[in-house]
Amino acid sequence: MQVVLFIFTLVSVIGFIRALLILFGVYKEPILWQFQQYGPREVLYLPGLPLLIWGGAFVFLMGFWAAAQTSLSFGLSFLGVLTMFAGLLGYNYYEHVESLHFKLLPYPRWYHELRDRTTRYERRRIAYMWLHLPARLRLTLNSSDRLFALWADFVIMGTIREEEEIAGSPAESTYYWRYWA
């Protein structure tokens, strides 16, 4: 039983640390994966919700570790369940939480700066270009927001150039239409 409890606690600690790294902007991959989603409405990544879930799981499991002291065990377990429940409610009522989340929790800053200066198409392009990067370059860009912003600017410039080439000029489009139709 102790081994299973230790494994669950270790998983919750790793999940909590991962959520903190995402919140502080050191780990960018889950947010960039969110940019790839298609649909009528863009679903924003709210880093506070995973933090609540993993933090609640950790506190809940600490209640099991503190089983020797009965009053402390129940309090920790109850607080953990309450925290996880708040996180799950946040996922269920996503639109309401989204309007409050960024006012209360303005991190990660690189995410807000990127959302303010790019379109949805450009963010999707950045996310897909992220997939093609080597692992060492991803680590470098994860650790430096300034380098990530510079890399994102290069991707945006390539996106703009590609849109211009696809659109072409009106004279070119009538030329192709006239001779190929």
C-alpha positions as CSV (number, residue, x, y, z in Angstrom):
1,M,0.0,0.0,0.0
2,Q,2.9,2.4,0.8
3,V,4.4,1.8,-2.6
4,V,1.2,2.7,-4.4
5,L,0.8,5.8,-2.3
6,F,4.4,6.8,-3.0
7,I,3.9,6.3,-6.8
8,F,0.7,8.4,-6.7
9,T,2.4,11.1,-4.7
10,L,5.3,11.2,-7.0
11,V,3.0,11.5,-10.0
12,S,1.1,14.4,-8.3
13,V,4.4,16.2,-7.5
14,I,5.6,15.9,-11.1
15,G,2.3,17.1,-12.4
16,F,2.3,20.1,-9.9
17,I,5.9,21.0,-10.9
18,R,5.0,20.8,-14.6
19,A,2.0,23.1,-14.0
20,L,4.2,25.6,-12.2
21,L,6.8,25.5,-15.1
22,I,4.0,26.2,-17.5
23,L,2.6,29.0,-15.4
24,F,6.0,30.7,-15.1
25,G,6.7,30.3,-18.8
26,V,9.6,27.9,-18.6
27,Y,7.7,25.1,-20.4
28,K,5.9,26.3,-23.5
29,E,4.8,23.1,-25.3
30,P,1.3,22.5,-23.8
31,I,0.3,26.1,-24.7
32,L,1.6,25.7,-28.2
33,W,-0.2,22.5,-28.6
34,Q,-3.4,24.4,-27.7
35,F,-2.8,26.8,-30.5
36,Q,-3.0,23.9,-33.1
37,Q,-6.7,23.3,-32.3
38,Y,-9.2,24.0,-35.1
39,G,-12.8,25.0,-34.5
40,P,-15.1,28.0,-34.6
41,R,-13.8,29.4,-31.4
42,E,-10.2,29.5,-30.1
43,V,-9.9,27.7,-26.8
44,L,-7.4,29.5,-24.6
45,Y,-5.0,27.6,-22.3
46,L,-5.7,28.5,-18.7
47,P,-2.6,27.5,-16.7
48,G,-4.3,28.0,-13.3
49,L,-6.7,25.0,-13.8
50,P,-4.0,22.3,-14.0
51,L,-2.3,23.9,-11.1
52,L,-5.5,23.6,-9.0
53,I,-6.0,19.9,-10.1
54,W,-2.4,18.8,-9.4
55,G,-2.1,20.9,-6.2
56,G,-5.4,19.4,-5.0
57,A,-4.2,15.9,-5.8
58,F,-1.0,16.5,-3.9
59,V,-2.7,17.9,-0.8
60,F,-5.2,15.0,-0.9
61,L,-2.4,12.5,-0.9
62,M,-0.6,14.4,1.9
63,G,-3.7,13.7,3.9
64,F,-3.0,9.9,3.5
65,W,0.6,10.4,4.5
66,A,-0.6,12.2,7.6
67,A,-2.9,9.4,8.6
68,A,-1.1,9.1,12.0
69,Q,-2.7,12.3,13.1
70,T,-6.5,11.9,12.5
71,S,-7.5,15.6,12.6
72,L,-4.8,16.7,10.2
73,S,-5.5,13.8,7.8
74,F,-9.2,14.7,7.3
75,G,-8.5,18.4,6.9
76,L,-5.8,17.9,4.3
77,S,-8.0,15.3,2.4
78,F,-11.0,17.6,2.5
79,L,-8.9,20.6,1.3
80,G,-7.5,18.5,-1.5
81,V,-10.9,17.3,-2.7
82,L,-12.2,20.9,-2.5
83,T,-9.3,22.2,-4.6
84,M,-9.7,19.5,-7.2
85,F,-13.4,20.1,-7.3
86,A,-12.8,23.8,-7.9
87,G,-10.5,23.0,-10.8
88,L,-13.0,20.6,-12.4
89,L,-15.7,23.2,-12.1
90,G,-13.4,25.6,-13.9
91,Y,-13.1,23.1,-16.8
92,N,-16.9,22.7,-16.9
93,Y,-17.6,26.4,-16.9
94,Y,-14.7,27.3,-19.2
95,E,-16.2,30.5,-20.7
96,H,-16.9,32.1,-17.3
97,V,-13.5,31.1,-15.9
98,E,-11.7,32.4,-19.1
99,S,-13.0,35.9,-18.5
100,L,-11.7,36.0,-15.0
101,H,-8.6,33.9,-15.3
102,F,-6.3,36.3,-17.1
103,K,-7.3,39.2,-14.9
104,L,-6.3,37.2,-11.7
105,L,-3.4,35.3,-13.2
106,P,-1.4,37.2,-15.8
107,Y,1.2,34.5,-16.3
108,P,2.9,33.3,-18.5
109,R,3.8,36.7,-19.9
110,W,5.1,35.4,-23.2
111,Y,1.7,33.9,-23.9
112,H,-0.1,37.2,-23.3
113,E,2.4,39.1,-25.4
114,L,2.1,36.6,-28.3
115,R,-1.7,36.6,-28.1
116,D,-1.8,40.4,-28.3
117,R,0.4,40.8,-31.3
118,T,-0.6,37.8,-33.5
119,T,-3.7,36.4,-35.3
120,R,-5.1,33.0,-34.7
121,Y,-3.6,31.8,-38.0
122,E,-0.1,33.0,-37.1
123,R,-0.3,31.3,-33.7
124,R,-1.3,28.1,-35.3
125,R,1.6,28.4,-37.7
126,I,4.0,29.0,-34.8
127,A,2.6,25.9,-33.1
128,Y,3.1,23.7,-36.2
129,M,6.6,25.1,-36.7
130,W,7.4,24.2,-33.1
131,L,6.8,20.5,-34.0
132,H,9.6,20.6,-36.5
133,L,12.3,22.1,-34.2
134,P,15.0,19.8,-32.8
135,A,14.9,19.0,-29.1
136,R,17.9,21.2,-28.2
137,L,16.4,24.2,-29.9
138,R,13.1,23.7,-28.1
139,L,15.0,23.6,-24.8
140,T,16.7,26.8,-25.6
141,L,13.5,28.5,-26.7
142,N,11.7,27.2,-23.6
143,S,14.3,28.8,-21.3
144,S,14.5,32.2,-23.0
145,D,11.4,34.2,-23.7
146,R,13.4,36.8,-25.6
147,L,14.7,34.1,-28.0
148,F,11.3,32.6,-28.3
149,A,9.8,36.0,-29.3
150,L,12.5,36.4,-31.9
151,W,11.9,33.0,-33.3
152,A,8.1,33.6,-33.4
153,D,8.7,36.9,-35.3
154,F,10.6,34.9,-37.9
155,V,7.8,32.4,-38.2
156,I,5.3,35.3,-38.5
157,M,7.3,36.9,-41.2
158,G,7.3,33.6,-43.1
159,T,3.6,33.3,-42.6
160,I,3.0,36.8,-44.0
161,R,5.2,36.1,-47.0
162,E,3.4,32.8,-47.6
163,E,-0.1,34.5,-47.5
164,E,1.1,37.1,-50.0
165,E,2.4,34.3,-52.4
166,I,-0.9,32.4,-52.1
167,A,-3.1,35.4,-52.7
168,G,-1.0,36.8,-55.5
169,S,-2.0,39.9,-57.4
170,P,-5.3,40.3,-59.2
171,A,-3.5,40.6,-62.5
172,E,-1.8,37.2,-62.0
173,S,-5.0,35.5,-61.0
174,T,-6.8,36.7,-64.2
175,Y,-3.8,35.7,-66.2
176,Y,-4.0,32.1,-64.9
177,W,-7.8,32.0,-65.2
178,R,-7.7,33.2,-68.8
179,Y,-5.2,30.7,-70.0
180,W,-6.1,27.6,-67.9
181,A,-9.8,27.8,-68.0
